[in-house]
C-alpha cells in the first residue's frame, strides 16, 4: 500500500510539473515579469546582468503569449516592470545597481518601443539604485519607489506620474534601504514598506509622508502581498538564524504573525508572493528557489520547475508565470468542483476575476441552501447598473459574467460604462455582502 501511495504521489507530481509551458528566453536570467491586463497575450520580461559573463540584462516583449520575443532595450539590470493600471501602453521599469549598467527608473508611453528617464529627484549612484515600484490603482498619478544599496536607501513618492520624486520618511528605519512596497487595497493612504538591513515592516497612514514601525522584523523583506481579505498580509524575506524559512502571515492586520513553513526546505528565502482567491480557497504561490503552493496556508507543495532556480513569479488571471533561466507559464486549475454535489457550509461572495477588468469579469458566489438570490451592480453614486441574478437557486456554487458593454452574459441592462470603481452586491436569504471591482479601459 505504501509503495502504491508513493507511486501515485510521484506520478501526480510529475504530471503537475509537466504542465509548465516553456516560453523562451533561456539565455536570460529573468528577474521581472509583467502581463498586459488588457491583452493577455502581451508579456514583458526583464533580466539581470551577469558580472562573471560580462552580459548585461534587458527588457523583452512578446505579443503572442511567449512564442516569439522582441528585445526592447539592452544594457540594463531590471528589478521590476510595472504596467500602468489604466493605460497599458505606459510602463515603468526600475533598474538596479550593477557594475555593468546604470541604475534608475525608466518609463515608456508606447508599449516599450521607446524609453526615457523618469527619476528626477531620486538619489542614484553606483551604490544606490531603485528596486520596488508601486502605482496607486485608484489615483494612478501617485507612484512610490524605494532605493537600496550597501549603505542603505530611501523612500520616494511622485504625485505627477513619475515626472519628479520627493523623499519622505528619512528619519525612520526606511534609511536602511527600501526592498518592498505595497498599497492597502481598500485604503490608498495606507502603505507598507519592507527594509533591507533591519528587516523591519513599516506602515504609513498618510500616503507615505510619515512612517511607524509595525513590530514585525525578519530578514531582508523582499515581498509584501495582501490576501483576499485586506486584514491578511503575507511577507517574504531572506532566511536567517532566527527564521530559516522566510514566509510570514498575519490575518489581523499585523497584530499577530505566524511562520508556517511546513513543506518548505530550510534556508529558503522567499523572493516573491502571489495570492489567488480561488472559490472557497485562498491559494498562495511563492518563489523561493523553486515554486511552491499552499491552499488555505496549509502544508506547502512544490509545483515547479525541476532543475530551474526561480527568481520571480507573477500571477495574471489564472496563469502563473515564473522566471529564472528562462520564462515559464502554468495554467492554474480550479480547486473547487463547480457542481451542486460539493458540500457547502457558508454563504460566500468572492472577489471578481479579473480585477481590474476590461470589459468582462466573472463574479462567483456560493449558497449552502436553497435561496432567492439577487446579484446587482451599482456605481459609486448608488445607482443600479445591472441585475445579474434574480431567481431562486438551489444550494451550490455559481458564477456569472458581467460585461461593461452589456451587463451579464445572459443579458443585462448596462450600457457601455466609463472606467471607474463599481460595487457588486449579493442578497441571498438573510445573507448580504458587497464587494468592489475596478473597470479600466
HELIX and SHEET records of a PDB file:
HELIX    1   1 UNK A    2  UNK A   18  1                                  17    
HELIX    2   2 UNK A  173  UNK A  176  5                                   4    
SHEET    1   A 7 UNK A  70  UNK A  76  0                                        
SHEET    2   A 7 UNK A  57  UNK A  62 -1                                        
SHEET    3   A 7 UNK A  43  UNK A  47 -1                                        
SHEET    4   A 7 UNK A  21  UNK A  35 -1                                        
SHEET    5   A 7 UNK A 325  UNK A 331 -1                                        
SHEET    6   A 7 UNK A 319  UNK A 323 -1                                        
SHEET    7   A 7 UNK A 312  UNK A 316 -1                                        
SHEET    1   B 4 UNK A  78  UNK A  83  0                                        
SHEET    2   B 4 UNK A  91  UNK A  95 -1                                        
SHEET    3   B 4 UNK A 104  UNK A 108 -1                                        
SHEET    4   B 4 UNK A 116  UNK A 117 -1                                        
SHEET    1   C 4 UNK A 129  UNK A 135  0                                        
SHEET    2   C 4 UNK A 143  UNK A 148 -1                                        
SHEET    3   C 4 UNK A 155  UNK A 158 -1                                        
SHEET    4   C 4 UNK A 166  UNK A 168 -1                                        
SHEET    1   D 4 UNK A 178  UNK A 183  0                                        
SHEET    2   D 4 UNK A 191  UNK A 195 -1                                        
SHEET    3   D 4 UNK A 200  UNK A 204 -1                                        
SHEET    4   D 4 UNK A 212  UNK A 217 -1                                        
SHEET    1   E 3 UNK A 221  UNK A 226  0                                        
SHEET    2   E 3 UNK A 233  UNK A 237 -1                                        
SHEET    3   E 3 UNK A 247  UNK A 250 -1                                        
SHEET    1   F 4 UNK A 272  UNK A 278  0                                        
SHEET    2   F 4 UNK A 281  UNK A 287 -1                                        
SHEET    3   F 4 UNK A 291  UNK A 295 -1                                        
SHEET    4   F 4 UNK A 301  UNK A 302 -1                                        
SHEET    1   G 4 UNK A 348  UNK A 349  0                                        
SHEET    2   G 4 UNK A 360  UNK A 367 -1                                        
SHEET    3   G 4 UNK A 396  UNK A 403 -1                                        
SHEET    4   G 4 UNK A 407  UNK A 408 -1                                        
SHEET    1   H 4 UNK A 384  UNK A 393  0                                        
SHEET    2   H 4 UNK A 371  UNK A 379 -1                                        
SHEET    3   H 4 UNK A 420  UNK A 428 -1                                        
SHEET    4   H 4 UNK A 431  UNK A 439 -1                                        
END                                                                             
